[in-house]
Amino acid sequence: MSDAVRIDDLAKPQLTPLQRGAIGGAAGIPVQFEEQVVLDAAREQTGLSDFGPDDFRERLGVWLQSLAEDAELGPVGRVGAFRDCVRYAANRLRLEDLLKRHPEILDVAIVRPIIVAGLPRSGTTHLLNLVAADARLRSLPYWESLEPIPDAGERVGPEGEDSRLTRCRKTWELQDRLMPLLKNMHEMSPEHVHEEIEVQALDFSSYELEWIATVPRWRDYYLAHDQTPHYAYLKKVLQALQWLRGPDRWILKSPQHMEQLGPLAATFPDATVAITHRDPVSVITSAITMLAYGDRLRRTRVDPPAVAAYWSDRVERLLRRCVRDRELLPEARSIDVLFHEFMADDVAMVERIYARADLPMTNAARASLQGYLAAHPRGRHGRVLYDLTTDFGVDPEALRERFAFYIERFPVEVER
């Protein structure tokens, strides 16, 4: 295990030559946050033209306007956000084309999924990947989340590997060299199981945009609209993915679900939902450190106190909706996963979730889970040392008082 790391240049980053080169290269790429430009680029990339239901255009317009209003989004951030929009639009084109050619996909049943919800940095990723080691369940690896629907006829590359995975490997290797400490805070790799927020973005309605730019216009628009139709679109993507390859029972995960329990329950009425809970101060400290570290590449200026203020507010909004709507989930098919209990015995917690999901813990499943744990020891890339007061100017105890309503509802262990 590597030594602990202290990131002491969050506010005034000391950029590496590779990071400076990336920023300089991106500065020479013109970006237009305009609907027609994005959609034309997606059409050119895929050779397709039918985006399906047209209502997404309004949401795409708000996305693009919000991005254009972020005055401190730097060259790398602007190019990355634009390319994401084109990728989502292209993925939507591929999905609608596949559905036209195979309308039977809409008859595919999404039955009894296990869905993980919970705050970012509260163990959701570890729980997702641990359960996904059970071969009986269908999960969404990172490479597939980026390009969920292959181009017609494109399946296998020259080395016998899916071309989408090959492309993801190349991109990931560059990202790891540019931001080497990201994996210390949030382990990812092309094969790592990812959350379905990437495929929700095909309908341009999720909170994902907030993680890559400062977009209060989009946040307010998203929170003001019922997300049930967009969860229905997510289900359509999952039907296509399941039709392309099995198994036929899903393990899913997204922190966004924590504030969308109503749409989630309406879309997947027979789901088992596991909600992770952790001290919000620890969650925020970890999340904003990761975000501020990434901002050295994305933004023209890193403002740690502003990052802390935005995400303290955002987490509060998310948790208030969770407290309000928790009872919408059937007691027999939902479970609250306390972080300290999960960390004390991960497999025992998975067994409790399986009991709610009516999924037997077989010897083979237990062996798979233990194999995953052995191959992925906690902190194997090294720990990052966090300091909320020094780095962000925030008093942890004062911040914790803001979340008394949540701690009273869910008995999380306070982490000091």
N, C-alpha and C positions, 0 to 999 in steps of 0.2 A: 504494500500500500504506500502511495506517495505521501509526502509530508503535507501538513496543512498550509494553505495559501492565504495570504492577506492581500486583497486588492486595494492598494492605498492610493490609487490615482483615478478614482471614479470621477471626481469633479474636474480634474485637469489631466486627461489621459496622455500617457507617453506612448505615442503611436509607433508601431514597428514599421520598418521599411515596406513590408508587404501590405500593411494596412494603408499606409500613405499612397502606395501604388494603386490599390483598389479604389480609393477615393478619387485619385486623379484620373484614372481610367473611366470611372463612372461619370465624372464631370463632363466628359466629351460626348456622352450619349444623350441625345435630345429626348425629352419626356413630355408628353401631352396628356394630361388627365382629362380626356374627352371621350365620351361614350363611343362615338363613331370610330375614333382611332383604335380603341381597345377592341371593338367588335370586328373591325376590318382586319386587325392583326390576327385575331383568332380564326377568322375565315381563311385567311391566307395560310396559316399554319396547318389547318386541317383539311382544306379543300371542301369544307361543309358550310352550309348556310342556315340551317333550321335550328334555332335556339329553343324551340318549344314554346311554352306559355310566355307571353310577352311582358308579364307584370314585373319581371326582374329588372327591367330597364330603369324604372323609377329608383329602385334600391341601388343599382349600379351608379346611377347619377349622383345619389347622396354620398356613396363611397368616394367617388372621384372628386366631388366638390369638397368633401371633408379633407381629403389628401391635399388638394390644391391650397387649402386654407392653413395647412401646417407649415408656417414660414420657416421653421428651423429643421425641417426634414432635409437632410443633406443628399448629395448625389447618389450614394449607395442606397440610401433609404428610398429615394424617389424611383430609381431604376428598379429596385427590388419590388416595390409596391406595384408599379406599373406592370411588371412581368407577372406578378401574382394575379393581377386582374385578367390579363390575357390568358394565363394558364387556366383560371377558373372558367372563363368563357369558352375556351377550347375544350375543356373537359365536359362542359355542358353540351357543346355541339356533338361530341362523340357519344355521350349518353343518349341524347335524343335520336341520333342516327341508329344506334344499337336497338333502341326501343321500336323504331319504325320497322327494322328488319326482323325483329323478334318480339312481337307484341305479347307473346306468352310469358315474357319476363314479369309482366304486371300481375300474373297469377301466382307467382312465387310467394310462398308463405314465410314470413319472418316470425318464428315461433319461439316463445319463452326465452328471449334474450336475457343475458345478465348484463346490467348496465351500472357502471361505476360513475357516481357524481361526487363532487367534493371540491373544496378550495384548491386552487393551484398550490403546489408545494406541500400538500397534506398527505402524500402517500398514494395518490391516485395512479401515478405512472407505475410505481412498483407493484401495486395490486393488479393493475391491468396486465403487465407483462408476466407476472407470476401465474395468474389464472390462464393466460394465453399459452403457457407451456403445456397445458392439458390439450392433447391433440383432438379431443372430442369437440372442441370449440373453434369457431371461425373467428379470426381476428384480422385486423387491418395493419399490416406492416407499413412503416414510414414510406418506403418507396412506392407502394401501391396507393397510399393516400394522396401522393402528389400527382399521379397519373392513374386514376382508378379504372378508366376504360381504355384499353389499347386501341391504337389505330387498326382498322380492318386489315387483317393479314399479318400484322406485326405481333409476334408472340415470343420468338426465341432469337437471341443474338448469335454471333459466330461461335461463341464458347459454350453454347447450350444454355445460356442464361437469359432470362427475360430482358429485353432491351431497356425496359423502364428501370429495372434494377441497376443495369450497367450505367445508365445516365445518372441515376441517383448517387451511385458510388463516386463518380467523378466530381459531382457538385459537392458532396459531403466532404470529400478529402480536402477540397479548397476551403470550405467553411471551417473545418477543424484547424487548418493552418492559420486562417485569419483570426479566429476566436478560440484559442486553445483551451481557455478555462471554462467554456460553456459546459463541456461534458462533466466537469467537476460539480456543477450545480444541477445539471439536468442531463443525465446520460441519454444519448441518442445514437443511433447508427442506422444505416439504410434498412437493416432487417428488424430493428427495434419496433415493437408494436406501438402504434400511434393512435391518437384520438380522432374521432370522426368529424371533428370541427373542420378539417380540410375539405371533406366532401360536402359538408353543409354549405361551404362557401360557393358551391356551384349555383346555389339559389341566391347568392349575395345577401345572406341574412344570418349573421352570427356576430359574436363579440370579438372575433379574431382580429379584426382590423385595429382594435385598441391596443394590441400587443406590438404592433409595428409602427404606429404613428400616434400623434396626439390629435384625436378626432372627436371632440365633444359633440359636434353636430351629429355624427353617426351614432354615438352612444345614445343620445336623446331620442333619435328617430327609432332606433332598434328597440329601446325599452318602452316606447309608446305604442308599439304594434304587437298584436297577437302573433306569436311565432308558430302557432299550430299548423298553418299551411306550409311553412318551411320545414317543419319536422316531417310532414307528409312527403316533401320532396326528398329529404334525407332517406326516408324509408324506400323510396323509389330507387335511389342510388344503391342502397343495400340489397334490394331485390336483384339488381343487375349484377352486383359483385358476387352474390351467392349463386346466381345462375352461371356465371363464368367459372366459378370453382367453389367447392364446399370446404368444410362441413356446413351443416344447415342450422347450427345453433350458435348465436353470436355472443362474444364478450366485447362490450363497447365501453367507452369512457369519454367524458368531457366535463371539465369544471362548469361550463356553461349550463349544463343540465340542472345544476343546483338552483339556478334562478328561473328555470323553465320546467318545473315539476308537473305543472298542469298539461302543457303541450306534450311532454314526454309520456305521461300516463295515458293521454288520449290516443297517442300514436302507437304505443306499444302496451296495450292494456294487460297483457299476460307477462310482462317483464318482471324480473326480480331486480330491485334497485338497491345498491349498496352505496351509502353516502358517507364519505370520510369526513372526519372532524378533527381539527387541530387548533391550538392556540392561535388566534388570528394575528397576534403580534409576530410570532415566529414565521407564519405564512407570508406576511407582508414584508418582513425584513429579507427573507430569502428571495421573494419574487422581485422586489425593487432593486436588489443588488444585481440580480441577473439582468434585469432590464437596463439598468444604468451602465452595466458593463457593455451590453450590446449597443448602447447609444453612441459609443465612441466611433462606431462605424456608420451608424444610421443617420446621425444628426450632426448639425454644424456646431452645436453647443450641448454639453451635458449639464443638466440642472437637477442634481439629486433631490433637493427639497421639493421641487415641482413633481418629480416622479413619485415621491413619497405621498404628497398631498393627493395626487390624482388617484393612486391605487388604494390609499386608505379609504377614500370616498367610495371607490368602485367596489372594493371588497365589502364595505358596509351595505351598499345597495344589494349586492348579491346575497349576503347573509340575511338581510331583512326579508327578502322574498322567500328564502329557504325556510325561515322560521314561520312565515305566514302560510306557506303552502305544504309543509311537511305532511300534514294529515291527509293530503290528497292521495298519498300512496297507501295501498292496502297494507295493513300491519303484517299479514301473513307472508307478503312477498317483498318486504323491504327491511333493511337493517342499517342501523347507525354504527359506523366503524370508527371507534375512537383511536386516534393516532398512536397513543402510548400503548394501548392494548395490541394493536396490529404490529407495532415494532417489537413487542415482547415475544410474540409467537405468531409469525405470519401464516404458517400453514394451518394452525388452529383457527385463525380468523377465516381463512378460505373455507375450511370445513363448515363453519357456521353459515357462511354465505351459500354454500352448496346445499345445506339442509333447507334453507328458505327456497332455493331454486329447484328442489327435488332432484338433485343431481348427485348420485352416489360418489363417494370418494373411494375409488378403486385403488388397488395396489399400484397399478400402472400409472394412474393419475398422480398418486403421492410420489412415486419415483420421479416422474417428470418435474414436479414442483421442486423436489429436493435437488434434482439435477440443475435446474435453473438457478437456485440459490447458491449452489456450489460454484457455478460458473460466473455469477454476478455478485460477489461480496460487496456489501455496502462500503462506499467510500473508496472503491478500488482505484479511482483516478485521483484521489486526494480530496481532502475537505477544504472548503472555503470558510474562512473566519469572517463572521458578520459583525457589524457594529452600527446599530441603528442611530445612536446618538452622534458618534463622530462623523459618520459618512453622510447622514441625512438630516441631522439637527433635530431629531425627534426623540422625545422622552418616552421610553417603552411603557412605563406605568400609566402615563397620561393617555397614550394611545389605547391601552388595554381597557381603560374605563369606557371608552367609546363603544366597546363590544360587550358590555355587561349583559345586554338583552340576549345575546347569543350564548354566552357562557352559562347564563341561568337556564337556558333551554337544553343545552347539550353539555354534559359534564367533562369537558376537555381538561386535560392536565396543563396547568399554567407552566410555561417554560421560561425560566429566568436565567 
